[in-house]
Amino acid sequence: MEFTQFHPTTLYHPKGHNFLISESVRGEGAVITDTRGRPFMHKYHEKKDLAPRDIVTRAILNELLESGDKFVLLDLSPIGKENIPKRFPNIYKTCLQLDIDISESPIPIVPAFHFSCGGVMTDIHGRTNIERLFAAGEVACTGLHGANRLASTSLLEAMVFGRIISDYTIANKDFYYGFKFPEVRDWIDTGIIDIIDPALIKQDWTYLQNIMWNYVGPVRSKKRLQRALIDLRNLQEDIENFYRDAKMDRKMVELRNAIQTGAVVAEHAWTNRDSLGAHYRID
């Protein structure tokens, strides 16, 4: 679960909603610069802007830390003004809707969380350790991605294992199709708090996001992970008490699940001291 992949170039804009700027843009010649227009990737890797995404992500974060800026820039001018709308029509149109003409000016970018390479352990048939429960896609840990997913393989994995699961269950239909599921009992709601304060939910989400990004993000260390585990345990205790006392609500359940997932990622990152693929520790 510690193998969490980050995308180096997402649009920095209040209305951008972490819109991904494809790495193919850099493949066509775009250059990452600081806010003063100075390229910096040559300081971090011999391939410069074509370095692996985890290296580019850490380079950008380091530049932001040193400069105090909130974003860096992706300059598409080397591609050619007339070529940009043709080669990247979706990116061009989306940015234009946000008053950014990428044929005239660079794109403000920041790294963001992108993909989880780990998840629910499965075998080659997509089976989990729970009978009749299969998993495919990002939720599953099939072993296909290893420690760092290659580009454009997420949908392919979901399709391949979806087909494998389908074929396997059909081939064993007497076992899987003949099962009669027991009746699920109605939920017994013992909560005494009718209305969940949205300010508390919002604050806990913000707190969780800050913990995960600052301490369990692209750059990890013993001290950062130690702080994360302490803060996450406190947050877990608070939300569990709230969970027991409140009437069930989707937002509450999603927050509780997210905190539990964050804690698992942090624990696995703490246990694994070796930098490998999407898991990077500076110590």
N, C-alpha and C positions, 0 to 999 in steps of 0.2 A: 504493500500500500504506500510505501515511501516514494515510489517511482511516479511522481506527479510531473507532468510535462507542462512547460510554459511556452507561450508563443511570444516572440520578441517584438512583433510589430502589430499592435492593435491601435485603432484610432483613438486619440485623446480628444474627447469632445463631450460636453455635458449631455448631448442628445445622441451620442455615437453608440452607446450600449455595447462597448467592447467589440465593435465591428472589426473583423480580422482583415489586415492588409496582407494578402498572399505573399509568401516568400518568393514566388515566381517574379514578383516585381523587382526584387534585388537580383534575381537571376537574369533579368533583362538589362540590368545596369544601374538601377537606383542605388543611391549612396546614403548611408545614415550619417547625420551630422549633429553637432550640438546646436543650440538655439542661435549661435552666432555664425552658423554655416560652415563650421570646421569639421571635416571628417575625423573620426577617431578609431575606427575599427583596426587600422594598421598597427595600433599599439597592443592589440590583444591576440591577433591571429594572422598567420601568413596569408590566409585566404581572404582577409579583410571582411567585406560585407557578405561574402559567401561562406563564412565560417558556420559550423553547426549551430542550430538554434539555441542550445543551452549556453554556448559560449557568447553568442550575440546578446542573449538576455542578460547575462551577468555583466557584460561590458556596458550595456545601457544603464543598468542599475548603478554600477560603479560611477559612471559619468554623472548621473543624477545626484548621487550622494555627494560627490565632490563639488558640483556646481550649485546645488540647491534648487535647480530648475525642476519643474513638474513634468516635463516631457522633453524628448529630443525630436529631430526632424528626419523625415525620409524624403530625400530630394530625387524626383523622377526626371529632372531635366536631361540627364544623359540619354534617356530613352528616346527623346525627341517629342516636341509638343504635338506634332501631328499624329504620332504613333500611339500616344497614351490612350485616347478614347477608343481606338480600335483594338488594342491589345488587352485593355482592362476596362471594358465597358461598365461592368457592375460597380467596381470600385470608383470609377469616374462619376457615375450617376449618383451613387450614394453620397460621396463627398460633396458633390455639387448641391445636393439637397440641403446640406449643412453649410452652404456658402463657402466651400473650399474648392477652388478650381485647381486640381492637381496638375493641370498642364501649365499653370502659371506660378504656383507656389507649392512649397513642400508640405507634406502631411505631418501634423503633430502626432507622435506615437509614444506608446509606453508598452512594456511587457504585461502579459496577463496569463492567469491559469488557463490551460487549454485542454488537457486530457489526462485521465488516470490510467496508467498502464497496468495497475493491479486491480484487484477486486475479488469477487466470489470465485474461489478455486473450482475449476472444472477439470474433467478428464477429456480425452480426445473426442468423446461423443457429446460433450457439452453438459454432462451430468454433474451435479453437485453432490455433497455428502448427505443431502436430504432426499429421500426417495421420491421420485417423480418430479423433482424440481430441477429444471434445466436453466442455464444462463448463457446469453450470447451478447456480444457488443461491449460497450465500455464498462458495464457493470461486472463483466466476467474477467477472470484471470485465466486465460487459455494457455498462456506461455508464448503465444505467437509474437507479441511485441518485445519480449525480453525486457531490458531495463530502459529502453528508449524507443518509442514508436517511430517508425519511418513514416514520412509524409504519405498521405492518401491511402493508408491501409485500414483506417478505422471502419469505414463503410464496408470495405471488402471483407474484413473479419466478421462483421455482423451478418453479412450475406452468406458467407461460406459456412459459418457455424449454425446459422439458422437453417440452412439446407441439410447440414449433417444431422442436426437434431430431428428435423422432419423425417429424414430417411431412416434414422435409428428407431424412432417411435413407431413408424409404419412397419418396419421389419419385426418389431416386437409388440405388435398391436394387441395380441392376446393378453399381455401383461399390463400395458399402459391404458388400453381403451376399455378394458373390462372392469376397471376399478370403480367402485361406487364411493364417492366422497361422502364422509359423514356430514350431517347437518351442522352448520355453524351456529352456535348459540348467540343470542342477542347480546349486545354490549351492555354491561351493567355499569351505568354511569354513577359513580360515587362522589363526583366533584361537588364542591360547595361554593366555588367561585364561578358566577355566571358569566361575567364579562371580563375578558382578558385585556389588560391595559395595552393598547397598541404601542405606546411609548416604550414600554418595557421590552416588548418583542423586537422593536426596531433597534433599541440600544444593544440588546444581546446579539442580534445579527451583526451589527457594526463591530462590536467587541470581538466576536468570533472571527470575522473577516480580517481584522487588524492583527489578531494573534497569528492566524495562519499565514498571512502575507509577510509579516515582519519577522516571525520566528521559524516558520516551517515553509518558507517560500523558496525561491531559486537558490539562495545562499543560506546554508545552515551551519550551526556550530553547537558545541556542547552547551554553552551558556544560553544560547537562544532556545534550543530545544528544551532545556531544563526549565526555563521561564515559561515556555509554551505549555509544558505538562502541568505545571503548578496552576497556571491560569485556567487551563481547560478543566482540570479537576474541580476547581472552585465553581466554574460555570456549570459543569455537569451537576454538581450538588444542588445549586440553586434551581436549575431547570427541573431536576427530578422532584424536588419538593413542590414546585409549582405545578408540575405534571400530575402529581397525586391529588392536589387540592382543587385544581381547575376542571371545569367541564370540558370535554374534548373538543378541540378545534383544529382545523387543518394546519393553520399557521404554527400552532404550538407543537404539533406532531412533526412538522417539517424542521422546525428549529431544533427539537430534541434529536432527531435523526442526524442533522448536520453536525451538531456538537459531538455526537458519538463517533461519527465518521472522522471528524477532525482529530479526535483523541487517538483513534486507531492509527491514522497517518503519522501523527507526532510520535507515538510509541514505537512504530516500526522504524522511523527515521532516527530515533534515539538509539535503538538497538543496533542498527547497521552503521558501523563506523567507517566503512569503505565507500569512497566516492565512486559511483558507477552510473553511467547513463544519466537519467533524469534526477538522480539523487546525488547532490553535491554538498560536501562538508569541507569547510575551510580549515578544520583542525584534524 
